[in-house]
């Protein structure tokens, strides 16, 4: 099988998909923006070819590159695993008759109002939502639904660009900031009070072969706006037997069926609160911040290799152990600037060393990244434990104890 893989160089874990495809027996040709000589020998050794393109999001440039490769030989798959690349890859896939995620499916995954309207018609419970091209459309939705509302780009990933608005004044300010007056379109959603998490799957031919349930503490919008919080992502190992997950799994399977997804990774966000379980959004790609690494550590599998087995062979080979829960705690510097030192790292190592998967503590002198840059922006620690409640307590203790200082 010959697989074209978009952006094999970045983010850093992209190479794991490439190496997994090669290990599964695929011939891999990479398509990326750096010049070939800027790729390291380890990555190059996993590919039979590499094509440079000015931008992997430039549909015409990507199309021309794929057609050039096709003229040299048969192409079986065109794969992308980064949210920003999904739509361009789908357009090219459709234009070049390569199997995989269709343009319609990719558009539904990227355009939040279209996605929610489609899934509501399929009987899946979501927050009220709409797309707005004018101030009047946005205000009409606010009058109908009431405040607070969530305002975000139509094709955002996660909490990117998302803001909560509580009045018409805040709504108008947000619309201006989003460039609505300049012809841009925005997504508006009913604000849902409740706990937030995500449900991820690997599907083969439309059937879920692996699934994982994860939780945010606190919810993403608060976590991405508040410096003093050490936010947590925690993957549960109770999904098979705790009754509360039956409804979540059923909803996830309904979404996959309604969208007729075939062989792909999926990432679905959800809320649960006074209004019950609500679907938030889906991406036809793996989750961000290397969450698959947590799934591997929790279940004793190489999920990257199993994804490759699904692509190349149409099956997976390893069962999920569900032996551990696993999680990530993000550690924010006390201010923007450059990291000066850490307090509490030795205490955490002494107390929890056996449960630490890995850690990223940038060296003193490293420039800090803003809070809204995400869970991997600065320092972080990943851990696992057989008991979910114990895991969560350990992650919270790390957040209270290990401090990052900057100047």
C-alpha positions, 0 to 999 in steps of 0.5 A: 500500500502506498500512503501519502502523509501530510506534514510528517515533520510537525508537530513532533509526534507526526513522525510516530504516524509515519513510522507506524505506517512504515512498520505496518508495511506501507510505502509512505511518501511525505508531503510537507513544507520544509526542504527535504534536507531539513528533515532528519535522517530518522524521519527520512528513513521511514519514507520512500519519498518526500515532496515539498509544498509551499503550504499543506493548507494550499489546496491547489499546491497540495493537489498539484503535488498529489497528481505529480505523485500519482503520475509516478505510481498508484496511491492508496491513501492520503492521510492527515492527522492535524485539524488545520490540514483536514479540509485541504486533504479532503478536497484533494482526496476528492479531486484525485479519487483517493479513498478516505474522509470525504469533502462533505464529512470534513466540512461537517467536522470543521464547520461548527454550525453545520455540524450541529444542525446536521447532528440535531437532524439525526436526533443527537442532543446538542447545544442550540447554535447557529452561524452568523454573517451579520450583526443582526443575525447574531443579535436575533439568535441572542434574543431567542436563546438568551445569554450567556453565549459562546462565540467562536470561529466557524472552523476553530479547533478546541477552544481556539478563539473561543469567548463567552459573552454575557450581554449585547454589548459584549456580543457586539464587541466580540463580533467586531473582534472576530471581523464580522464587519469585514465579511467573516462568519462566526459560530454562536452557541448556547452556553451549557453549564456542566462538566466537559470531557471528550470521547475518542475512537478509532474506527475501521470501516465505520465500526468502533474498534477502540474508544476512550473517555477523558475529562477536563478539570476545569472546563477548557474555556476557564483553563485557557484563560486563568493563569493560576489554574494547573489544568488537568486532562484525565483518561478514565479506565472505567469506561467499560463498567461504570454505568455513566459512560453507556450514554456517552458511548452510545452518543459517540457511536450515533455520531459516527454512524450519522456521519458515515465515517469509515476508517479514521480516528475521531475526537468528540467533545461533550458536556454533561450537566443539568440539561443532560449529556450534550454533544459539542463537536467532532474532529475526524483526527486524533486529539491534540497535546499527544493524548494518544500517548496517554492512551498507549501508557494506560492500555499497554498498546502502541495506538499509532501502530494500531492506527496504521494497521487499521489504515493498511490492513483494515484491522487492529491486533492488540486489545485494550487492557484498561489497566491504568487511568492516565493524565496530564497536568499543565504547569503555568509560569507565575508570569510571562517572561523567561523561566527562572526556576522550579519549586517542588519538583524533587518532592513530587518525584519522591512522592509519585515517581513510580507513577510518572510517565514523563515530564517536560520542565523547560530549562531556566532561561526558556521563554514562556508561552501565554496561558491560552497557548494550551496544555503543552505550552510550558511545563507539564507532567504525565502520570498513570495509576490503576485507580482513577480517583487516585490518579486525579488526586495525584495530578491535583497535588502536582499542580499545587506543589510544583511551581514554575517561576519566571521573570 
